[in-house]
Amino acid sequence: MQKPPTLATLLLGWVIHPVDREIVLGDLEEVYAELLTESGKLNADGWYWSQTIRSFFPLLFRSFDWYIIMFFHYMKIGLRSLRKQAAYAATNLIGLSVGLACVLLIALFVRFELSYDRFHTTSDRLYRIIHESPSNAFLGNNTFALTPGPLVTALPDEFPEVEHATQLFGTNRLLQHQQVQSFADGVYATPDFFKVFTFPLAIGDLDTALDEPNSIVLTESLSEQFFRGTNPVGQTIRVKQGRDFIDMTITGIAEDPPANSHLTFSYVISANSTREYTRYADNWDSNNYLTYATLKPNQSLDAFTEKLSQLARTHLGQYEYYVDRPEDIPTYKVQSVVDIHLHSDVNFEFGQNGDIRYVYLFSVIAICILLIACINYINLATARSITRSVEVGVRQVLGARRPQLIGQFMGESVVPAVLSLCIALLLVQITLPVFNSLVGRDIALSLFSDISLILVFVAVGITVGLLAGSYPALNLTRIKTVRIIRGVLGGVRSKARLRSALVVLQFTISIGLLISALVIRNQIEFVQSQQTGVDRDQVISVQVRDKEVFKNFSTLKETLLQDPRILAVTAAGHDPTHIYAQSGTSTWDGAQEGQQVSVYNSPVQPGYVEALGIDLVEGQGMSPNAPEGGPEQILINETLRSQLGWESAIGKNISLNGRDGQVVGVMKDFNFQSFHQPIGPLLLYPDSYWISRALVKVRPENMQETIAYLEDTFTSMSSVFPFEYYFLDTAYDNMYQSEKQLGSIVGYFTGLALIIACLGLMGVAAFTIEQRTKEIGVRKVLGASLHQIIALLSRDFLLLIGVALVLATPAAYYVMNIWLEDFVYRISPGLSTLVVAGGLTLLLSMGIVVYQSLRVASQNPIDSLRTD
């Protein structure tokens, strides 16, 4: 007698093949007895394995075949449904595809932003040392990324928990090899740079690459530029330092830094190769370098931070200034490297960081767009399902069971969702280069390396399909057949209210995004159009690196002014829209004991205020023929005059950075920083050595010829350095680059969200109006005009848009007021923004509803009455 199947096989069959459950239940007791011996152990005779194989595979394959057949059956029905309702299917596919594509793009951006500096193998214990100065606020912030030179040697010597430490500072140098030369950004770094950071060397030794002076490591891209595929290690490359070129020995080739690194460079030079590092290497009171440290595993960060503060008190407390002011001794703190890009708000960052608030904002936008797209899909699927009630009844009469009907509706809903996923992936691949240029990132999507993100994306799409199919699958299939055939469904009114609520939610989100986009755009236009007190139009800022040029600046100025296209020439250490150097002073006429002010300052050449149209409220500009031997002529602004307590500043004396100056003019306050900052105290002093920019006011005509003339003139005086320039108004606009990017991104995604919402409104309106076709026919027969019918059909939808406008306005205004707090000078969102947002939304909505109403209302009433 053949023994029954094993217990494991029967249990598996019971799970995957419900038809066999009764058989399995009947055999369980007998099977259990056969499988146990007297000792209670499993009987492992030969028949066990043979019967397992013989019983398991037929059962498995019988169940597998059944599910495969049903899957293709539901796929066939789903595709047939899409063909029969092409307009509905297109609306659903477009809306969901665009929504999913937007969500995936934003998800890629958010993931990229959150990935910064996590590629370092010790990223979980890699920190940057920063310092907080109680008495020194710069740009409204008293925390600084720069630290003193001796700190890098004190860390491994005095802190056993420190594994490695390094210091660095950025630079931009002219590199030359044979006939090839190029300016490139790089860093000077101490020997442990490649031990602290994971920047692998393709060629060379990490441990010794930066040990010797005049050692340089090139990145692969820079090496290719100079050496064209050959191995340059051991060769020399010339680097411009000051007035001379220095021969540097190439000791390694590093892989290019990843795009998600807050440190970017084309080369690394040993720090002891330049006096810019060595002259401050033992000075605890001079903060010039970025300091990083890797801690050993399982160290207390709080204890390490406290020891750092004690280190500052020990070394800085010996300086005369801090002996009298111990409360002003800076405090050292630590900052995780992975937090720098999004969470750092300190002065003198290595480069421009991101902002975690934008990550949150874009994530909210992604959720909003996904919600709008899902509402569209679910709303239309739910509405259309009501017309399938008779079909459900007929299928039930013909013997269809509820699980089969549920499978059918789920399949019909999931199939379009899967198609939308495929279309969305294609849209992302097509639009990703445009999106990268918009956000200023180098983001890529790979179907193989990004498999986890793709799986989450697919899961979201399928979940949307399942949710959309859940109402017809669960609700319609549980209604009794007789009620379905008779058309007595019940709950139709409640489902209509649900659809109305979802439409309100869609447009509340869309209008909120639209108001936000308008406020951001208006603020950017405001700061770009404001008169800052400086004439920026047609002013060319030329980068001057050769100090010999400024030794002969009077000759250069005279030469340039001989051309009628040149209106004025001056020079400065900073552009007048971005003066950031700041120094403290306690020496001026009338200063009280212990009184001190922090002053923004910049070296300039005579003729500065005249060339840039800066108004003077007192005195005059600097004279080019000032007598020698006396105090320097200086200019101050109204804010500094007020802080120094002077009613009249002309002839008053002030010392700053060891310079004794006498005020010859007071400038009317002008914005020399971005609109994020209030106007601070400013002092301009004459200097030639620290000048770095020539400012040339030109006529607007024949601009290209004028630029070519400037290039010829400047290169004739300094052929070593290339001609580099930009327009001052462009530099000013670039100060708000992140805000402009934010405005563009919010604007584009708001437009897409509004389009998706309108597609949903089009589908729901078309369905709702079609349901009232017979009513429309009756009203027309009874004499209703076309305008009356359109007004009747449009009223309810426009009311929903009005409710959405009322709900969206306060929320959007609240969020935008928080964003505007970052600007000292800002707009006040007014009624005009509300009118534009509401008017645009109402116009689009009215156009959609009126079109759908007109399409049905213009039909012959006889045809309308023949429906159903």
VENCOR-V126952 format. One record per residue. N is the residue number from 1. SS is DSSP state (hx for helix, st for strand, lp for the rest). PHI is phi in whole degrees, -180 to 180 (NA if undefined). Layout:
# VENCOR-V126952
N,SS,PHI
N,SS,PHI
This chain:
# VENCOR-V126952
1,lp,NA
2,lp,-74
3,lp,-79
4,lp,-70
5,lp,-63
6,lp,-73
7,hx,-64
8,hx,-61
9,hx,-65
10,hx,-66
11,hx,-66
12,hx,-62
13,hx,-63
14,hx,-63
15,hx,-75
16,hx,-93
17,lp,-138
18,hx,-59
19,hx,-60
20,hx,-90
21,hx,-64
22,hx,-65
23,hx,-63
24,hx,-62
25,hx,-63
26,hx,-70
27,hx,-99
28,hx,-59
29,hx,-63
30,hx,-65
31,hx,-65
32,hx,-62
33,hx,-65
34,hx,-69
35,hx,-84
36,st,-111
37,lp,-91
38,lp,-63
39,lp,-80
40,lp,88
41,lp,-90
42,st,-68
43,lp,-71
44,lp,-112
45,lp,-64
46,hx,-59
47,hx,-65
48,hx,-62
49,hx,-71
50,hx,-63
51,hx,-69
52,hx,-60
53,hx,-64
54,hx,-68
55,hx,-89
56,hx,-71
57,hx,-67
58,hx,-60
59,hx,-66
60,hx,-63
61,hx,-70
62,hx,-65
63,hx,-67
64,hx,-62
65,hx,-60
66,hx,-64
67,hx,-70
68,hx,-64
69,hx,-61
70,hx,-67
71,hx,-62
72,hx,-68
73,hx,-65
74,hx,-69
75,hx,-60
76,hx,-64
77,hx,-65
78,hx,-62
79,hx,-67
80,hx,-64
81,hx,-64
82,hx,-64
83,hx,-69
84,hx,-70
85,lp,-121
86,hx,-63
87,hx,-64
88,hx,-62
89,hx,-65
90,hx,-63
91,hx,-60
92,hx,-65
93,hx,-64
94,hx,-64
95,hx,-60
96,hx,-70
97,hx,-64
98,hx,-65
99,hx,-62
100,hx,-66
101,hx,-64
102,hx,-61
103,hx,-63
104,hx,-67
105,hx,-61
106,hx,-67
107,hx,-63
108,hx,-64
109,hx,-64
110,hx,-63
111,hx,-62
112,hx,-64
113,hx,-63
114,hx,-76
115,lp,-91
116,lp,-57
117,lp,64
118,lp,-85
119,lp,-77
120,lp,-67
121,lp,-64
122,lp,-112
123,hx,-61
124,hx,-75
125,hx,-137
126,st,-107
127,st,-133
128,st,-108
129,st,-90
130,st,-123
131,st,-133
132,st,-113
133,lp,-109
134,lp,-60
135,lp,-105
136,lp,-135
137,lp,-97
138,st,-123
139,lp,54
140,lp,77
141,st,-139
142,lp,-110
143,st,-112
144,st,-130
145,lp,-80
146,lp,-87
147,st,-137
148,lp,-76
149,lp,-61
150,lp,-65
151,hx,-63
152,hx,-68
153,hx,-86
154,hx,-71
155,hx,-61
156,hx,-72
157,hx,-78
158,hx,-109
159,lp,-127
160,lp,-64
161,lp,-79
162,st,-86
163,st,-84
164,st,-145
165,st,-145
166,st,-149
167,st,-126
168,st,-156
169,st,-150
170,st,-79
171,st,-154
172,st,-134
173,st,-124
174,st,-90
175,st,-107
176,st,-143
177,st,-145
178,lp,55
179,lp,-95
180,st,-102
181,st,-141
182,st,-161
183,st,-81
184,st,-149
185,st,-87
186,st,-151
187,st,-138
188,st,-95
189,st,-144
190,lp,-79
191,lp,-57
192,lp,-85
193,hx,-55
194,hx,-80
195,hx,-88
196,hx,-78
197,lp,-104
198,lp,-94
199,lp,-115
200,lp,-62
201,st,-92
202,st,-73
203,st,-138
204,st,117
205,lp,-111
206,lp,-59
207,lp,-73
208,lp,-123
209,lp,-60
210,lp,-117
211,lp,-71
212,lp,-93
213,lp,-60
214,lp,60
215,st,-101
216,st,-141
217,st,-113
218,st,-97
219,st,-80
220,hx,-61
221,hx,-69
222,hx,-70
223,hx,-61
224,hx,-65
225,hx,-64
226,hx,-95
227,hx,-119
228,lp,51
229,lp,88
230,lp,-86
231,lp,-82
232,lp,-92
233,lp,-61
234,lp,96
235,lp,-84
236,st,-113
237,st,-136
238,st,-92
239,st,-124
240,st,-77
241,st,-129
242,lp,66
243,lp,-90
244,st,-117
245,st,-93
246,st,-113
247,st,-76
248,st,-113
249,st,-89
250,st,-78
251,st,-109
252,st,-176
253,st,-122
254,st,-100
255,lp,-64
256,lp,-59
257,lp,-59
258,lp,-62
259,lp,-66
260,lp,-98
261,lp,-117
262,lp,-75
263,lp,-101
264,lp,-127
265,lp,-162
266,lp,-108
267,st,-161
268,st,-129
269,st,-112
270,st,-60
271,hx,-62
272,hx,-77
273,hx,-89
274,lp,-137
275,hx,-70
276,hx,-59
277,hx,-100
278,hx,-67
279,lp,-75
280,lp,-114
281,lp,-65
282,lp,-115
283,lp,-103
284,lp,-75
285,lp,-101
286,lp,-129
287,lp,-100
288,lp,-134
289,st,-131
290,st,-83
291,st,-118
292,st,-126
293,st,-144
294,st,-103
295,st,-87
296,lp,-69
297,lp,-60
298,lp,62
299,lp,-102
300,lp,-81
301,hx,-70
302,hx,-64
303,hx,-65
304,hx,-64
305,hx,-65
306,hx,-65
307,hx,-68
308,hx,-64
309,hx,-65
310,hx,-65
311,hx,-60
312,hx,-64
313,hx,-64
314,hx,-67
315,hx,-84
316,hx,-77
317,lp,-64
318,lp,-85
319,lp,-78
320,hx,-57
321,hx,-61
322,hx,-83
323,hx,-63
324,hx,-85
325,lp,-132
326,hx,-62
327,hx,-72
328,hx,-94
329,lp,-63
330,lp,-62
331,st,-113
332,st,-88
333,st,-133
334,st,-115
335,st,-138
336,st,-62
337,hx,-61
338,hx,-71
339,hx,-96
340,hx,-64
341,hx,-64
342,hx,-109
343,hx,-118
344,lp,-93
345,lp,-135
346,lp,-127
347,st,-81
348,lp,64
349,lp,-66
350,lp,-65
351,lp,-148
352,lp,-79
353,lp,-91
354,lp,-87
355,lp,-144
356,hx,-62
357,hx,-65
358,hx,-71
359,hx,-62
360,hx,-62
361,hx,-63
362,hx,-66
363,hx,-64
364,hx,-64
365,hx,-61
366,hx,-61
367,hx,-63
368,hx,-63
369,hx,-66
370,hx,-62
371,hx,-65
372,hx,-62
373,hx,-64
374,hx,-66
375,hx,-60
376,hx,-54
377,hx,-63
378,hx,-69
379,hx,-62
380,hx,-69
381,hx,-64
382,hx,-66
383,hx,-63
384,hx,-68
385,hx,-66
386,hx,-62
387,lp,-73
388,lp,-96
389,hx,-63
390,hx,-65
391,hx,-60
392,hx,-61
393,hx,-62
394,hx,-62
395,hx,-64
396,hx,-66
397,hx,-63
398,lp,-80
399,lp,106
400,lp,-68
401,lp,-89
402,hx,-60
403,hx,-57
404,hx,-67
405,hx,-67
406,hx,-61
407,hx,-60
408,hx,-64
409,hx,-66
410,hx,-64
411,hx,-64
412,hx,-64
413,hx,-85
414,hx,-75
415,hx,-57
416,hx,-63
417,hx,-64
418,hx,-66
419,hx,-61
420,hx,-63
421,hx,-60
422,hx,-64
423,hx,-64
424,hx,-63
425,hx,-61
426,hx,-65
427,hx,-62
428,hx,-64
429,hx,-63
430,hx,-75
431,hx,-92
432,hx,-60
433,hx,-61
434,hx,-66
435,hx,-63
436,hx,-62
437,hx,-67
438,hx,-71
439,hx,-95
440,lp,69
441,lp,-129
442,lp,-115
443,lp,-101
444,lp,-128
445,lp,-128
446,lp,-121
447,lp,-67
448,lp,-100
449,lp,-76
450,lp,-104
451,hx,-61
452,hx,-66
453,hx,-66
454,hx,-64
455,hx,-64
456,hx,-63
457,hx,-61
458,hx,-64
459,hx,-62
460,hx,-64
461,hx,-62
462,hx,-67
463,hx,-61
464,hx,-60
465,hx,-63
466,hx,-66
467,hx,-65
468,hx,-65
469,hx,-88
470,hx,-70
471,hx,-65
472,hx,-65
473,hx,-69
474,hx,-98
475,lp,-82
476,hx,-66
477,hx,-77
478,hx,-98
479,lp,-76
480,lp,-63
481,hx,-59
482,hx,-62
483,hx,-66
484,hx,-66
485,hx,-63
486,hx,-77
487,lp,81
488,lp,-96
489,lp,-94
490,lp,75
491,lp,76
492,hx,-65
493,hx,-63
494,hx,-66
495,hx,-68
496,hx,-65
497,hx,-64
498,hx,-63
499,hx,-62
500,hx,-64
501,hx,-62
502,hx,-68
503,hx,-63
504,hx,-60
505,hx,-62
506,hx,-56
507,hx,-77
508,hx,-62
509,hx,-65
510,hx,-63
511,hx,-67
512,hx,-60
513,hx,-65
514,hx,-65
515,hx,-62
516,hx,-61
517,hx,-63
518,hx,-67
519,hx,-64
520,hx,-62
521,hx,-62
522,hx,-65
523,hx,-67
524,hx,-64
525,hx,-63
526,hx,-63
527,hx,-70
528,hx,-79
529,hx,-97
530,lp,-72
531,lp,-80
532,lp,-87
533,lp,95
534,lp,-127
535,lp,-80
536,lp,-91
537,lp,-70
538,lp,55
539,st,-106
540,st,-100
541,st,-100
542,st,-107
543,st,-73
544,lp,-118
545,lp,-103
546,lp,-92
547,hx,-65
548,hx,-64
549,hx,-63
550,hx,-79
551,hx,-66
552,lp,-114
553,hx,-64
554,hx,-61
555,hx,-67
556,hx,-62
557,hx,-63
558,hx,-63
559,hx,-64
560,hx,-65
561,hx,-70
562,lp,-70
563,lp,-85
564,lp,-66
565,lp,-78
566,st,-98
567,st,-95
568,st,-158
569,st,-138
570,st,-150
571,st,-153
572,st,-160
573,lp,-83
574,lp,-138
575,lp,-65
576,lp,-68
577,lp,-99
578,lp,-151
579,lp,-95
580,lp,-124
581,lp,-65
582,st,-140
583,st,-140
584,st,-100
585,st,-146
586,lp,-128
587,lp,-120
588,st,-160
589,lp,-63
590,lp,93
591,lp,-67
592,lp,-90
593,lp,-61
594,lp,81
595,lp,-82
596,lp,-147
597,st,-130
598,st,-101
599,st,-125
600,st,-75
601,st,-149
602,st,-155
603,st,-74
604,st,-141
605,lp,-105
606,lp,-54
607,lp,89
608,hx,-64
609,hx,-68
610,hx,-69
611,hx,-67
612,lp,-102
613,lp,67
614,lp,-83
615,lp,-76
616,st,-108
617,st,-98
618,st,-160
619,st,78
620,lp,-144
621,lp,-79
622,lp,-68
623,lp,-91
624,lp,-70
625,lp,-114
626,lp,-68
627,lp,-66
628,lp,-86
629,lp,96
630,lp,-98
631,lp,-65
632,st,-71
633,st,-75
634,st,-131
635,st,-119
636,st,-128
637,st,-100
638,hx,-62
639,hx,-63
640,hx,-67
641,hx,-58
642,hx,-67
643,hx,-68
644,hx,-82
645,lp,80
646,lp,-97
647,lp,-80
648,lp,-127
649,lp,-100
650,lp,-64
651,lp,87
652,lp,-78
653,st,-110
654,st,-151
655,st,-113
656,st,-147
657,lp,56
658,lp,79
659,st,-102
660,st,-98
661,st,-128
662,st,-124
663,st,-72
664,st,-110
665,st,-161
666,st,-117
667,st,-86
668,lp,-64
669,lp,-52
670,lp,-134
671,lp,-78
672,lp,-101
673,lp,-137
674,lp,-72
675,lp,-73
676,lp,-75
677,lp,-118
678,lp,-73
679,lp,-70
680,lp,-102
681,lp,-70
682,st,-134
683,st,-135
684,st,-113
685,st,-131
686,st,-80
687,lp,-165
688,lp,-116
689,lp,-69
690,lp,-90
691,lp,-71
692,lp,-133
693,st,-136
694,st,-97
695,st,-113
696,st,-120
697,st,-90
698,st,-126
699,lp,-78
700,lp,-74
701,lp,-77
702,lp,51
703,hx,-63
704,hx,-64
705,hx,-67
706,hx,-65
707,hx,-65
708,hx,-63
709,hx,-64
710,hx,-61
711,hx,-62
712,hx,-63
713,hx,-69
714,hx,-70
715,hx,-69
716,hx,-68
717,hx,-94
718,lp,-152
719,lp,-84
720,lp,-73
721,lp,-102
722,lp,-72
723,lp,-80
724,st,-124
725,st,-152
726,st,-158
727,st,-84
728,hx,-64
729,hx,-68
730,hx,-68
731,hx,-62
732,hx,-65
733,hx,-64
734,hx,-68
735,lp,-64
736,lp,-113
737,hx,-62
738,hx,-65
739,hx,-67
740,hx,-67
741,hx,-62
742,hx,-60
743,hx,-61
744,hx,-66
745,hx,-64
746,hx,-62
747,hx,-64
748,hx,-64
749,hx,-71
750,hx,-65
751,hx,-60
752,hx,-67
753,hx,-62
754,hx,-67
755,hx,-64
756,hx,-63
757,hx,-62
758,hx,-67
759,hx,-62
760,hx,-64
761,hx,-63
762,hx,-62
763,hx,-66
764,hx,-66
765,hx,-64
766,hx,-61
767,hx,-66
768,hx,-63
769,hx,-69
770,hx,-62
771,hx,-66
772,lp,-106
773,hx,-60
774,hx,-66
775,hx,-60
776,hx,-62
777,hx,-61
778,hx,-62
779,hx,-62
780,hx,-68
781,hx,-63
782,lp,-83
783,lp,106
784,lp,-67
785,lp,-81
786,hx,-63
787,hx,-66
788,hx,-65
789,hx,-67
790,hx,-62
791,hx,-62
792,hx,-63
793,hx,-75
794,hx,-85
795,hx,-56
796,hx,-64
797,hx,-70
798,hx,-66
799,hx,-64
800,hx,-62
801,hx,-65
802,hx,-63
803,hx,-62
804,hx,-62
805,hx,-63
806,hx,-65
807,hx,-75
808,hx,-77
809,hx,-60
810,hx,-63
811,hx,-65
812,hx,-65
813,hx,-65
814,hx,-64
815,hx,-65
816,hx,-69
817,hx,-65
818,hx,-65
819,hx,-65
820,hx,-69
821,lp,-63
822,lp,-72
823,lp,-105
824,lp,-72
825,lp,-110
826,lp,-149
827,lp,-84
828,lp,-114
829,lp,-55
830,lp,-114
831,hx,-66
832,hx,-62
833,hx,-63
834,hx,-64
835,hx,-65
836,hx,-65
837,hx,-63
838,hx,-66
839,hx,-63
840,hx,-64
841,hx,-66
842,hx,-64
843,hx,-64
844,hx,-64
845,hx,-64
846,hx,-63
847,hx,-61
848,hx,-67
849,hx,-67
850,hx,-63
851,hx,-61
852,hx,-65
853,hx,-66
854,hx,-63
855,hx,-62
856,hx,-85
857,hx,-69
858,lp,-84
859,lp,-72
860,lp,-64
861,hx,-59
862,hx,-63
863,hx,-65
864,hx,-65
865,hx,-74
866,lp,-86
867,lp,-67
868,lp,70
